[in-house]
Amino acid sequence: MATFQKKFAPPHCPNPKCLHRNGFTNPRAFKRAGYFRRQHAPMCIQRFTCKFCNRSFSTQTFSMDYWQNMAVRLFFKVVGGMANRQIARDLRVSPSTVDHHISRMARHCLLFHQRTIAGQRSPDQLVIDGFESFEWSQFHPIHLHLAVEKGNDFFWYFTDSPLRRKGRMTSGQRRRRAALDKLLGRPDPKAIEKDTRELLQVVLSGLSHAVVYCDCHPAYARAMTGLKCHIEHDLTPGSEHRDQNNSLWEVNLTDLFIRHCSSNHKRETIAWSKRRHELAYGF
C-alpha cells in the first residue's frame, strides 16, 4: 500500500489562505512527511506538508469519504429505495444530517458523470422518454426527460420541465390551482418542447445524423425541428408491451430503476422531493 501512496501527488493545499490553494504549480512546493496507520484499509496513509504555509495534510484529505464515516452505508440505503427519515432512524442521526450527506454525494455523482462523458463521442442512436414526478405537492408536477444510448443502456443526460396540474380534480383543488397560477404564474405550455430540444442539442452535439427513438408525444417531433443534426425519428406507441423487444427498452428500464431505487419518485409515496434540485438525486 505504501508503494501506491507514493504515486499520489496532492492537487492543492487545503489551507484556504495559502498561495497554493488553487493548485501546486511546482512539485517541490510540498514535501512528504511520513505515514500514519489506521485499523482498516488502506492501513498506511501518506502525509504531506505545504512548504509555503506549513499546513500538514494527507491523502485522505482529498478523499470523498473524508470525515464521512457513514458515506458507504448511506449510499447503499439511498439506492436501495429508503426514504431519508427511514435512513435517519436506522443510522440514529438527524434527518438534516442525512439530507446534507445525500446532497454532497449527489454532487460527487454529477461531477463523476460529467467527467465520464467529457470527450466521449455523441451517440448516433438515442432513446428518449420522460416520466412525471412532482416537487413540494401535486400542484407542482415535473416532467423529466431522459436520454439513454441505444444498445448499451448508458444514461447520457436529462432535463426537467415544470407542468400545470391536470387530470381529475375536485372544485377545491381547482380553486387552489387557480390561486397558485395567480400567485406564481402558469408554467410555460411549451416547456417540454424547449427542454427536449436542449436535451438533444447537448447529447447530439457534433453529429450530422442520428436516430432518435421515442414515443408519440407531439412535443418531441416539434423539438427535433431546426436542429443542426439531421434526426431520423423512430416512433413507438406507448401502448405497446414494454419488454426487451420494445424499441424504447433502454429508457423504459432506466425509468423502472429510478422509480424502484428512489423513494421520492415512486408513484405513491410520502417521501416526495420538496425542491426541484432534489429530484436529480435519483439520477
C-alpha positions as CSV (number, residue, x, y, z in Angstrom):
1,M,0.0,0.0,0.0
2,A,2.9,2.4,0.7
3,T,4.1,1.9,-2.9
4,F,0.7,3.1,-4.2
5,Q,0.6,6.0,-1.8
6,K,4.0,7.3,-3.1
7,K,2.5,7.8,-6.5
8,F,-0.2,10.1,-5.2
9,A,0.5,13.9,-5.6
10,P,-1.8,16.3,-3.8
11,P,-3.5,18.6,-6.3
12,H,-3.5,21.7,-4.0
13,C,-3.0,22.9,-0.4
14,P,-6.2,22.5,1.7
15,N,-5.4,25.8,3.5
16,P,-7.9,28.4,2.0
17,K,-5.4,31.2,2.8
18,C,-2.4,29.5,1.2
19,L,-0.8,30.7,-2.1
20,H,-1.2,27.2,-3.4
21,R,-4.9,26.9,-2.6
22,N,-5.8,26.6,-6.3
23,G,-3.1,24.1,-7.2
24,F,0.6,23.1,-6.8
25,T,2.3,24.5,-9.9
26,N,5.7,23.2,-8.6
27,P,6.1,19.6,-7.4
28,R,8.6,21.0,-4.9
29,A,6.0,23.2,-3.2
30,F,5.1,20.3,-0.9
31,K,7.1,17.6,0.8
32,R,6.2,14.1,2.1
33,A,6.1,13.9,5.9
34,G,5.9,10.2,6.7
35,Y,2.8,8.0,7.3
36,F,0.2,7.3,9.9
37,R,-1.5,4.0,10.4
38,R,-5.1,3.1,10.9
39,Q,-7.2,-0.1,11.6
40,H,-8.7,-0.6,8.1
41,A,-7.5,-0.5,4.5
42,P,-5.6,1.4,3.4
43,M,-3.6,0.8,6.5
44,C,-0.8,3.3,5.8
45,I,-1.8,6.9,4.9
46,Q,0.8,9.2,3.4
47,R,1.2,12.6,5.0
48,F,2.3,15.9,3.3
49,T,3.4,19.4,4.4
50,C,3.0,22.5,2.3
51,K,6.3,24.4,2.2
52,F,4.6,27.8,1.9
53,C,2.2,27.7,4.8
54,N,3.4,24.6,6.7
55,R,0.0,23.1,6.7
56,S,0.1,19.3,7.1
57,F,-2.5,17.1,5.4
58,S,-2.7,13.5,4.0
59,T,-4.1,11.6,1.0
60,Q,-7.4,11.2,3.0
61,T,-7.9,15.0,2.9
62,F,-8.7,14.6,-0.8
63,S,-10.9,11.5,-0.4
64,M,-14.6,11.7,-1.0
65,D,-15.3,10.0,2.4
66,Y,-13.1,12.4,4.3
67,W,-14.9,12.9,7.7
68,Q,-17.8,10.9,6.1
69,N,-17.7,7.7,8.2
70,M,-21.3,6.6,7.2
71,A,-21.0,7.6,3.5
72,V,-20.9,4.0,2.2
73,R,-23.7,2.8,4.3
74,L,-25.8,5.8,3.4
75,F,-25.1,5.4,-0.3
76,F,-26.5,1.8,-0.4
77,K,-29.5,2.8,1.7
78,V,-30.3,5.6,-0.7
79,V,-30.1,3.5,-3.9
80,G,-32.0,0.8,-2.0
81,G,-35.1,3.0,-2.0
82,M,-35.1,4.0,1.6
83,A,-36.6,7.4,2.5
84,N,-34.4,10.0,4.2
85,R,-36.2,9.8,7.6
86,Q,-36.1,6.0,7.5
87,I,-32.3,6.2,7.0
88,A,-32.0,8.7,9.8
89,R,-33.9,6.3,12.2
90,D,-31.7,3.4,11.1
91,L,-28.4,5.3,11.5
92,R,-29.6,7.2,14.6
93,V,-28.8,10.6,13.2
94,S,-30.7,13.7,12.5
95,P,-32.8,13.8,9.2
96,S,-31.0,17.0,8.3
97,T,-27.6,15.2,8.6
98,V,-28.9,12.6,6.1
99,D,-30.1,15.4,3.8
100,H,-26.7,17.1,3.8
101,H,-24.8,13.9,3.2
102,I,-27.1,12.9,0.3
103,S,-26.7,16.3,-1.2
104,R,-22.9,16.0,-1.0
105,M,-22.9,12.5,-2.6
106,A,-25.2,13.7,-5.3
107,R,-22.8,16.5,-6.3
108,H,-20.0,14.0,-6.5
109,C,-22.1,11.7,-8.7
110,L,-23.0,14.5,-11.0
111,L,-19.3,15.5,-11.2
112,F,-18.3,11.9,-11.9
113,H,-20.9,11.6,-14.7
114,Q,-19.7,14.9,-16.3
115,R,-16.1,13.6,-16.3
116,T,-17.2,10.3,-17.7
117,I,-19.0,11.8,-20.8
118,A,-16.3,14.5,-21.3
119,G,-14.6,13.9,-24.6
120,Q,-16.8,10.9,-25.5
121,R,-18.3,10.7,-28.9
122,S,-22.0,11.6,-29.0
123,P,-24.3,8.5,-29.6
124,D,-25.8,8.2,-33.1
125,Q,-28.7,6.2,-31.8
126,L,-30.5,7.6,-28.8
127,V,-33.7,6.7,-26.9
128,I,-35.6,9.5,-25.2
129,D,-38.6,9.4,-22.9
130,G,-39.9,11.1,-19.8
131,F,-41.9,10.4,-16.7
132,E,-43.7,12.7,-14.3
133,S,-42.9,13.4,-10.7
134,F,-43.6,16.4,-8.5
135,E,-42.0,18.8,-6.1
136,W,-43.5,20.1,-2.8
137,S,-47.0,19.0,-3.7
138,Q,-49.0,17.5,-6.6
139,F,-49.9,21.0,-7.7
140,H,-46.3,21.3,-8.9
141,P,-45.8,18.4,-11.3
142,I,-42.4,18.0,-13.1
143,H,-41.8,16.2,-16.4
144,L,-38.3,14.7,-16.5
145,H,-36.7,14.0,-19.9
146,L,-34.2,11.2,-20.1
147,A,-31.7,10.3,-22.9
148,V,-30.2,6.8,-23.0
149,E,-27.9,5.4,-25.6
150,K,-29.4,2.7,-27.8
151,G,-27.8,-0.7,-27.3
152,N,-25.6,-0.2,-24.2
153,D,-28.1,1.5,-21.7
154,F,-25.7,4.3,-21.0
155,F,-27.5,7.3,-19.4
156,W,-26.3,10.5,-21.0
157,Y,-28.3,13.5,-19.9
158,F,-31.7,14.7,-18.6
159,T,-33.7,17.9,-18.4
160,D,-36.8,18.8,-16.5
161,S,-39.9,20.8,-17.3
162,P,-42.5,22.3,-14.9
163,L,-46.1,21.4,-15.7
164,R,-49.5,22.7,-14.7
165,R,-51.5,20.2,-12.7
166,K,-54.0,18.3,-14.9
167,G,-56.4,15.4,-14.6
168,R,-59.4,14.9,-12.4
169,M,-59.7,17.5,-9.6
170,T,-62.3,18.5,-7.0
171,S,-63.7,22.0,-7.1
172,G,-61.5,22.9,-4.1
173,Q,-58.4,21.6,-5.9
174,R,-59.3,23.7,-9.0
175,R,-59.6,26.8,-6.9
176,R,-56.3,26.0,-5.3
177,R,-54.7,25.6,-8.7
178,A,-56.2,28.9,-9.9
179,A,-54.8,30.7,-6.8
180,L,-51.3,29.2,-7.4
181,D,-51.5,30.3,-11.0
182,K,-52.3,33.8,-10.0
183,L,-49.6,33.9,-7.4
184,L,-46.8,32.1,-9.2
185,G,-47.8,32.3,-12.8
186,R,-48.7,29.4,-15.1
187,P,-45.9,27.1,-16.3
188,D,-44.8,27.6,-19.9
189,P,-47.0,25.4,-22.1
190,K,-44.0,24.8,-24.4
191,A,-41.7,23.8,-21.6
192,I,-41.5,20.1,-22.7
193,E,-40.7,21.1,-26.3
194,K,-38.0,23.6,-25.2
195,D,-36.3,21.3,-22.7
196,T,-36.4,18.3,-25.1
197,R,-34.6,20.5,-27.7
198,E,-32.0,21.4,-25.1
199,L,-31.6,17.7,-24.3
200,L,-31.0,16.8,-27.9
201,Q,-28.6,19.8,-28.5
202,V,-26.4,18.7,-25.6
203,V,-26.3,14.9,-26.3
204,L,-26.1,15.1,-30.1
205,S,-23.7,18.0,-30.4
206,G,-21.1,17.4,-33.1
207,L,-23.2,14.9,-35.1
208,S,-24.6,15.4,-38.5
209,H,-27.0,12.5,-38.4
210,A,-28.7,10.5,-35.6
211,V,-31.6,8.1,-35.0
212,V,-33.8,9.1,-32.1
213,Y,-36.3,6.5,-30.7
214,C,-39.2,7.9,-28.7
215,D,-43.0,7.6,-28.1
216,C,-45.7,9.6,-29.9
217,H,-45.6,12.7,-27.7
218,P,-46.2,15.6,-30.0
219,A,-43.7,17.9,-28.3
220,Y,-40.8,15.6,-29.3
221,A,-41.4,16.0,-33.0
222,R,-41.5,19.8,-32.7
223,A,-38.3,19.8,-30.6
224,M,-36.4,18.0,-33.3
225,T,-37.1,20.6,-36.0
226,G,-34.4,23.2,-36.6
227,L,-31.6,21.3,-35.0
228,K,-28.2,21.2,-36.8
229,C,-28.2,17.4,-36.6
230,H,-30.4,15.6,-39.0
231,I,-32.6,13.3,-36.9
232,E,-34.3,10.1,-38.1
233,H,-37.4,9.9,-36.0
234,D,-38.5,6.4,-34.9
235,L,-41.9,6.3,-33.2
236,T,-43.1,3.6,-30.8
237,P,-46.6,3.9,-29.3
238,G,-46.8,4.0,-25.6
239,S,-49.4,1.3,-25.6
240,E,-47.0,-1.4,-26.8
241,H,-45.8,-4.0,-24.4
242,R,-42.7,-2.8,-22.6
243,D,-40.4,-5.7,-22.9
244,Q,-36.9,-6.2,-24.4
245,N,-38.5,-6.3,-27.9
246,N,-39.8,-2.7,-27.5
247,S,-37.7,-0.1,-29.2
248,L,-37.8,2.0,-26.0
249,W,-36.5,-0.8,-23.8
250,E,-33.3,1.1,-22.7
251,V,-35.2,4.2,-21.4
252,N,-38.1,2.1,-20.0
253,L,-35.6,0.1,-18.0
254,T,-34.0,3.4,-16.8
255,D,-37.4,4.7,-15.7
256,L,-38.0,1.4,-13.8
257,F,-34.8,1.6,-11.9
258,I,-35.2,5.2,-11.0
259,R,-38.7,4.6,-9.6
260,H,-37.6,1.5,-7.9
261,C,-34.4,2.9,-6.3
262,S,-35.6,6.4,-5.4
263,S,-38.4,6.7,-2.9
264,N,-39.1,10.3,-4.0
265,H,-40.0,9.1,-7.5
266,K,-42.4,6.3,-6.5
267,R,-45.9,6.7,-7.8
268,E,-47.5,6.5,-4.3
269,T,-45.1,8.0,-1.7
270,I,-44.9,10.4,1.2
271,A,-41.2,10.8,0.5
272,W,-41.6,13.3,-2.3
273,S,-38.9,15.9,-3.0
274,K,-39.5,19.4,-1.5
275,R,-37.3,21.2,-4.0
276,R,-36.6,20.9,-7.7
277,H,-32.9,20.1,-7.3
278,E,-33.6,17.2,-5.0
279,L,-35.4,15.5,-7.9
280,A,-32.0,15.0,-9.6
281,Y,-30.7,12.8,-6.7
282,G,-32.3,9.7,-8.2
283,F,-30.3,10.2,-11.4
